[in-house]
Amino acid sequence: MGSGRFSLILHNIYSTLFRPHMPYPNDIFGIFQEGVIGPMGPESWERQLCLDDRSTNCYIDHIVFCKCKDDKKHEFLLISVCYPDPNITAKALVVVDRSPSAPSPNSSVHTPLGSAIVSPSVSDTPAHDRIVITKEDDKTELTKPYKPYRELCTLTFSESCPSNITGNYLSPSVRQLCILLKVINKHAPLYNLYEHQCYWFANTVFDTLKKLFPNAEEKCSSHDMRGNYHGLKFDHRNSIETISEEYDRAWSEACDRVREEQRKREESRRKLIQTGRDEGNAEREQLKAESARRDAERLAEIAQLKARLREYEDCQPDNAAAPA
């Protein structure tokens, strides 16, 4: 091994070991906060993300496709998200999955997952597309309800910089992920045991992002286990093209809404500034008028005093001749 390469390895080791500890950021609502965010659906998540424009700069680093080892063989995604400031290495961890019905009001992130596979029902039920977020260091606690599970595939995205060719970003933001989850939920709002279950959901999210961001690199250890329940294979591929088109429209509409909100905020800001200017101008004009009034009063007083002085002088007798 060359001395230069060895020095670089030592430098990286020392940089990692002695890097100063940086606290986990908690200043971007809906993605970087202390504690657990969720569980919630895509609509609720979008409302939270819209409260801070910086969420558009929170980009996905990688996605891990996971499958539970128990009899349900439930499938879910673990999504690692970077903070906008590259100097902050802490990441948020997002888990998304689909279950047949929403949890009760008293449920939490630790509530065991339900599965229509365990208690099959021919009738459709409302799908509960669930999102839970915490810091990546708390992965063990976040994934406790799913254990034991296997990591089957990983989709790693390029750095969050625009492509020189298309100008599009090479890595999806959490806003884009949220819009995709909304599109998928709208496309298949019901949990169907044979078509739109957790297998369809996880594979559709994973493969649609792979299609939308083709620079991503996929590595799989057990690809054939995806969408597989005890030998029964569930196919999702016929949904990818349609959902990609629906996503493109939804993302364009979302961008239009953001631009409209920005325009309204900018217009309100300009109006506020103009109001301040108008009020300032009015106040200055009032001060000028008040100053002019006082100057006029002083001039009038001076003129009056001068007039009285002249009257006084006129009333005095002529000076007599000096005595002999």
Phi, psi and omega in degrees: 000131181296152181296326180295316179294320179297319178296321179295319179297316178299319179299316180295321179296312180296322180296322180289316184291323188250015176295131180297140180292130178246130181296152179293129181291142181224039187242010177239107186297135176092353179214311179247092178219159175289146177081195183262132175256123181107189003289151181204167177264174182301322181297313180296321180295318180298319180299323179290315182296328182290349180284347181218116181298338182293344179295338177291344179255011174266103188259150180283131178274309178201162178234134178247126178271121186239152179222127179294148181270348183286186187295335182288331182056037182299142180244142182207171181239140171249123188239122181264129185238133180272149173284148183302327181277115183296344178283346178257114186271349181298143181236152172267152179240125181245130173248131179231141176198175179235137174228167188286341182206155181291147178289164178290162181302335182270001182282165180220187178298337183268002179295129179303145184283141173272163178205129178290344177292324181286317178241077188297145176217131180291326182287145178285148175232157179302134179281138174250098177272110194255138178233128176226139186227140171205183178283151186299331179295340180262026182303318182301316180290320183295322185268005182305318181295342185262349187286148354280150179216165178244147173264113187269316184217154176229132177247112183253130184263158176288173179298154185279064176233151182294144174292138179294336184272308187261338185080358179276152179285144184275350180229136180286147174271168178294332175297316180293320175300316181298317179297319178298317179297323176296317180298315181295319179295320179290324180295320181222079184286347182253142176276113179248127186303325187258349184233310191239058180260194183298327180294312178299317184296306184298316180293323180292316178299311184299309186283332176292318176296324177295324178287318183289332181234078189292350178281353180293150180250125181256132174232129184233141173258331182212064184299322185293344179281346181291138179065025185239124178239099179051045178092345178272120185262129177255125184262136181239354193296331181288352179268340190298311184297314181297314182293325177298317178294318179296323178296315181303316179293315182295320180293320177298317178295320179296319178296321178297319179296318179297315179297321179294319177296319177296320178297318179295318179296319180293321178295318177297320179296316180296319179297319179296317178296316180295321177298317177298319178295315180299315179296321178295318178297317180297319179295319178296318178297321178295318178295320178296317179296319179295319178295319179295321179297316180294321177298318179295320179296317179296318179297321179295319178296318179296317179297320180295318178296319178297320180295317179296322179296319178295318179299318180297315180295323180292329182283346181282137178295154178301147180296127179289160178296149180298138181299150182291000000 
